Amino acid sequence: MANVQGLTAVAIGIIVGLGALGAALGIGIMGSKFLESAARQPELVPMLQGRMFLLAGLIDAAFLIGVGVAMMFAFANPLLSALQQG
C-alpha cells in the first residue's frame, strides 16, 4: 500500500512537472515566432495576435487537464481502491 502511494506521488510530480515544462516551452516558442512574424509583416499583427492568444489558451488548457488528472490520482486514487479490493 505504501509502495503504491509513494509511486503515485512520484507520478504526480512527473505529470505536473513535464506538463509545466511543455507548456512553458510551447508558449515561449510561439511567442518568439509571433514577434518574428510581427516584425516582418506588421500589417498582419491583429490577425496573428488573436491566433496567438487562442493557441496560448489551448496550450494552457492541455496543461490544466494534466493537473486535473494528477489531482485525481492524489485525492481519489483508483489504484489504491483496486489494491484494497483485490
C-alpha positions, -999 to +999 in steps of 0.1 A: +000+000+000+028+024+009+046+015-023+016+024-044+013+057-026+049+066-030+050+057-067+018+077-071+034+108-056+064+104-080+040+101-109+021+132-099+053+151-098+063+139-132+029+147-147+028+183-133+065+190-139+066+178-175+033+194-183+045+227-169+078+224-189+060+216-221+035+244-217+063+269-209+083+258-239+053+258-262+042+293-252+078+306-254+084+293-289+050+305-300+057+340-286+091+342-303+076+332-336+048+358-332+074+385-326+094+374-357+063+374-379+051+408-365+085+423-372+084+410-408+048+419-416+034+445-392+001+447-411-008+412-400-004+418-363-041+419-353-049+386-370-017+369-357-023+383-322-058+367-320-045+334-332-016+335-307-039+341-278-062+313-289-032+289-291-019+301-257-053+292-242-053+258-258-017+251-246-026+262-211-058+241-211-038+210-220-015+216-190-045+222-167-061+189-179-028+172-168-030+189-134-066+177-131-055+141-138-027+144-113-051+157-086-074+128-093-045+104-086-037+125-055-071+125-039-092+097-055-065+072-064-082+043-084-050+022-079-055+021-041-091+011-044-082-017-067-055-028-043-079-028-013-105-049-032-080-075-045 
